[in-house]
Amino acid sequence: MDSKEQQRDSEPSTLCEDSNALQASPDAPSSEKQQDDSQPPTPPNGGFMAWLQVAGAWTIMFNVLGLLNSYGQFQNIYEADILKNESASTIAWIGSAQFLVCYLVCIFTGPLLDTGHLQLLLGIGTVVTVFGLMMVSLCHSYYQFFLAQTIVTGIGFGLIFLPASSVVSQWFSTRTPLAIGISVSGSSIGAVIYPIMLQRLIGQIGFPWTVRIMGFMVLGTMLFAAAVMRVRVGKNPRKRKVIDLRHFKDKLYLIACLSFFVNFLGLYVFYYYISLYATEVAGTDQSLANYLLPILNAGSFFGRLIPNWIAGRYGLMNVQIIFGVISGALTFALLGIKTTGGVVAFTVVYGFVSAPYVSLPIPIVTSLSPDRSVWATRLGMSFAIIGLGALIGSPVAGAILGNSNNRNWTGLIVWCGVMFFASTAILTTVRIMKVGFKLFVKA
């Protein structure tokens, strides 16, 4: 019975998708329409080695997105002590620019991964990341933190992040959304553990040794990832461009990237400002407000799993669009939330409903790219676009919010809500271009 079910999972005839999903977009580059020898055989869609890739990717997401999403805790520490002479908006650039550096590096790692250099990327990326964290532990001034945490660590993150996003897709077919959701859920756990480590250990052993311990954690977990992860696309001697603009001739891919960009203009704003909103608007005690970021990330754990499992059955863009509408509506609901209990409930639910915007873009991009040999290149280019959104969004929201004497919380909330709805509208356009106005079609 189990063997029959596994066979049905691996048969493309059972996907019940619109036939367009199995064809190259008419706007796609010719290199994608003509698959070459680098194309791997049909993915096993399960098995020990396939799920081992998920475990390896989980540890990478635990470190990369876990630390990136923990920057709010770093900011609190910098504002209160180490960089207390710098403004909050200036300090925020360390975290925002780190996102951009990570995602921009993906442009360069994509072609390398497409040609099979997985272990090279994981090895160099691990060394650079750990070195950057060790340098952060020695920093005392703003420019030192920017160089070590934003530039060096950001580059290391970029070298190891894309392999986690791309390799899993090579080992699965119908179970791809679920497998990616499981791997990305590592970021939620990391973004809970790392902020609590910072908050608890600094008082006992100080900031330098706390960051060093985090660096050793990254080293240990990344050794596991490097040992188990394997790429299924063989090394291809054909040279690839770092930025291949021909991919943007594919209108579906281009508009989908625009949707992701617009969403990231607002997605991470609450990661930076929900604690401040709780203390200033809801009168929340500071000790509880410090835990709102881990609470938000804990809520996102299930938001990376359940929606991805649903997407595997009912369609990637269908689920993304539904959760986009819910996220936008929830954001506007914050306008009426003025109590501590309400803010905590909002934080949990927001973490859940907004999480698919981190876990679903990866399978959406690969589903729009029939040629598996260029998946990493396309993902790298899309991540660079997403990084620009992450860089711009939080500073813009901070400018809208204003200083402590004249807060504009309404403007900040409206900004986030509008970005969710605009992104959803753009992705709906992609769905219509792909399958038309049919409602009950997997897309």
N, C-alpha and C positions, 0 to 999 in steps of 0.2 A: 504493500500500500504506500509506504513512504517513498519507494523508488518511483512509483507512478506519479506521486505528487511532485517530486523533484523534477521529473521529466516534463510535467506540464508547466512548471515554473520556467524552464529553460526554453520552451518552444515559443517562438515569436508569434505563432498563430493564435495564441491565447491571450494576447495583450489587450485585445478589444480596443485598440487605439485607431484613430483616424489614419487612413493610409498615408497621409502626408507625413506622418511621423517617421515613416520608414524610407522616405525619399529625400534626396538632397534638395535643399532650397534652390529654386531657379536662380537666385541671386548669389549663391555661394561661389567661392573661387573654384576654378576648374581643378585645382589640386585636390579639393575635397571630393569632387565627383568621381575622380579616377583614383581608386584606392590602390595603393602600391603594396609591395611585399612586406612593409613594416606593419601591416594590419595583423593583429593577433587573431587566433582562432576564437570561436564563440566563447564568451566568458563562462566559467563554471557555475556562476550564480549561487555559490555556496561551497561548502567543504572546509576542511581545516585550514588550508593555506589562504583561502579567501577571507575567512573570518580573522585570521592572524593579521592580515593587512588592516582590517578594521581596528584591531587592538593597537597596532603600531601607530595608525593615524590618530587614534584616541589620545595616545600619550603626547603626540605632537600638538594637537589642539589644546590639550590640558596646559601645555606650556605657552604656546604662542598666543592664542586668543585669551587664555586664562590670565596671562600677565597684561596683555593689552587692555582687557576689560577691567583690570584691577587698578588702572592708573588713578581713578578717583581717590583711592586710599593713599597712593603716593602724593597726590596733590594736597591732601589734608596735612600730611606730614611736612611737606615742603612749606606750605603756608604758615604752619604753626611754629616751625623751628628753623630748619636749615636754610630756607630761602624766604624768610619772613619779611625781608626788605623789598621783595619783588611783588608786583601786583598779581592778583589771582588770574587775570587773563593772560599775563605773560607766562606764568607757570603752566597754564593749560596748553600752551603751544608745544611743550615737551611731549605730552601724550598725543595730541592731535597730529603733530608732524611724525610721530613714531608710526602711527597707522599708515600715513602716506608712504613713508620710506619702505615699510614692510610690503605694501601692495605694489609699489613701483618696481621693487626688486623682482617681483613675480614676472615682470615683462621679460627679464633676462633669463630667469630660471625656466620659463616655459619651453623655449626651444631646446635647452639642454635636457630637460626631462623627456621631451618628445624623442630625443635621440638616445635615450636609455641610460643617462648618467645619474641615476638615482642615488647610489651610494656616495658619489662625489659630492652631491649637493647636501646630503644629510651629514656627512663628515665635516665639511667646511662650515656648514651652517651651525652645527653644534659647537664647534670651537669658537666661532665668532660670537655666538650668543652668550656662552659662558664667560668669555673674555670681557664682553661688554658689561655683564652684570658685576663681575669682579671690579671693573673700573668704576661702576656706579657706587660701589661701597667705599671708594676712596675720594669721591667728589665732595667739594665744599662750596663751589660757586655755580652760578647759573649756566655759564658757557660750558663748564665741565659736564654738568648733567645733560645738557643738550647734545654734546658730542658723544658721550658714553651711552646714555639711555635712548636718545632719539636716533642717532646715526648708526653707531656700532651695533647696538642690540637690535635696532630696526632692520639693519641689513641681515643679521643672523636670522631673525624671524622670517624674513622674505625668502631666504634660501631653503628653509625647511617647511614653510607653510604650504606652498603649492604642491609638493609631493603628497602631503596628507590629503589634499583636496582631489588630486587627479588619480592617484594610484588605485584608490578604492573603486573608482568608477570602472577601471579596467577589469575588475574581477567579478562584476555583477551585471545583470541585465534587468530583469523585472524587479529585483530586490535592491536596485541601486539607491532609490530614495531612502529606504529604511537603513541600509548600510551606512550611507553618508550621515544620516541623522544620528545614528549611534556614535559614529566617530566624532562628529562635531559636538556631541553632548559632553565630551571631555573638557571643552572650553568652559562649560557651566560649572563643573566641579573645580577646575583650576581657579575660576574667578570667585569661588567661595572660599577655597583654602588659602590662596595667596593673600587676600586682604586681611583675613583673620590672623595669619602668621605675622603680617606687618604690625597689626594692632597689638597682638599679645606679646611678641618677642622683643619688640623695641625697648619696652620698659625693663626687660630682664638682661638683655645682652647688647642693646644698642642697635642703631640703624646699620652700621657697616657689617656686623656679623650676621644680622638678619638677612641682608641681601646676599651675603656669601652663601648662607645655607640654602637660599632659594636657587643660587647658581649651581650648587652641588645637586639639588633635586633635579634641575634641568638636565645636568650631565648624566645622572643615573637613568632617568626615564628615556632620554634620547639614545643611550646605548642600546636599550631594548628595542626601540623603534628601528634603529639602523640594522640590528641583527635579524629582524624578522621581515622587513618590508622588501618586496620584490616587484619589479616592473614587468608587465606582460608584453610591452612593445619592444621588440628587439632593437638593438643599436642600428640606426639608420645613418649611413654616411652622407646622405643628401643634406647640404647646408640649408639652414633656415634663417630667415630674417628675424631680427629681434622684435621689430614691430612690422608686421605684415598687414598693411592697410587694405589689402584685397579682402580680408575677412569682413571689413565693414561694408562691403558691397552686398553682403547678406543682410537684407533689411530686417529680418526677424531678429537676428543676433544683435544688430546695431540698436534697435529700439528697446530690446530687452536690457541691454547695458545702460541705456538712458534711464530706464525704470529703476534699476538698482542704484544708479547715481543719485537720483532725486530722493529715493527713500533714505539713503545714508546721510542726506543733509539733515534729517531729523531724528534718525533712529537712536543715535548714541547720546543725544542731548540729556535725556533723563539719567543716563549713567553718570553724568557729571553733576547734575543739579537737583536730583531728587532729594538728597540729604539736606541741601540748603532750603528747598521748598518746605520740607517737613519742619525744620526749626523756625523759619521765618513766618510761614503762613499757618501751619497747624500747631505751632508751639510744642513740637516734639522735643523730648529730652535729648541732649546731645549724645549721650551714651547709646540710646536706641537708634538715633539717626545714623550713627557710624555703621550700623549693621544693615542699613537699607540696601546698600550696594550688594553685599552677599545675598540678601534676601531676593533681590531682583534676579541675580544670576542663578539662584536656586530654582526660581520659577521658570527660568529659561531651559532648565535641564529637560523637563517633560515637553517643553515647547519645541525642542529639537527632535524628539522621538515620535510623539503621537502624530503631529501634522505630517511628518515625512512618511510614516506608515500609511496614513490615509491617502497621501499623494500617490503612493505606489499603486493604489487601487482605483482612484478616481481622477488622477491627473495632476501634474505638478503645478501648472499655472492656475488650474481651477482652485486648488487649495490655497495657493499664494494670494490670489485675488480675494478670496473670502476672508482670510486672516488680515489682509491689508485693510479691508473695510472695517473689520472689528477693531483693529489697532487704532485707526483714525477716530472712530467713534469713542473709544475708551480714552484717547488723549483729550478730546474735547470735554469728556465727562469730568476730568480733573479740575475744570473751572469751578465746579460746584463742590469739590472735596476740600474741607477745611479742618478736618479732625485727624488726630494721630491714627486712630483705627482705620479710617478711610484711606489715608496715605499708605499705610502698610498693605491693605488689601489691594489698592491700585498697583503697588510695586510688584506684588506677587503675580497678579493677572497680566500686567504689562510685560513682565518677563516671559510669561508663557506665550501670549498672542503675538508678540513681536519677534520671537525666536526664529520662526521660519524664514525671516529675511536674512538670516545668517546661514541656515542649513539648506534652503531650497535653491538659491541661485546657482550652486554648483551643478546639480543634476539638470536644471533648466538649460544652462549653457551647453552641457554635453548632449542633451536631447535635441538641441537645435544644430548640432554639429555631427553629421553622419560619418565623417572621417575620423575614426578614433585616433589616428596617428598625429592629429593636430589639437587634440583636446587640451593638452597642457598649455600650448601657445595661446589658444583662445581664452582659457581660464586666466592666464597671466595678464592678458590685455584687459579683460573685464575687471580683474582685481585692481588694476591701476586706475581704472575709471571709478570704481568704488572707493578707492583710497582718496581720490580728490574730493568726493562727497563727504567722507569722514573728516577730512582736514578742514573743509569749509564750514560744515554744519555747526559744530560746537562754538567756534568763535563768533559766527553770525548770531547764534542764539544768545551768546554772552553779551554781544553788543545790543541786542534787542532788550535783554533783561535790565541792563544799566547797572549803575553803582548802588551801594547800600542805601543811599539817601533817596533814591527814586526808582524802585523796582517796578518792572513791567512784566509781571508773571503772566498776565493775559496774553501779551504779545508773544512770549516764548512758547506758551502752550498752543496758541493758534498756529504759529510757525510749524511746530511738529505735526499737528493734525493735518494741516494743508499738505505737507510733504508726503504723508501716508496716502492721502486720497489722490494726490496727483500721480504718485508712483503707481498706485493701483489702476488708475485710468490708463496710464501708458501701457502697463502690462496687459490690460484688457484689450487694447489695440493689437498687441502681438497675437493674442489668442484668436481674435476675429480674423486677422490676416492668415492664420494657420488653418483654422477649421471653420471659419464663417460664423454665423450667428446661432449655430446649433448649441443648445443649452446642455443637453445630456450626452456630451461627447467627452471622452477622456483626452485631455490636452494639457 
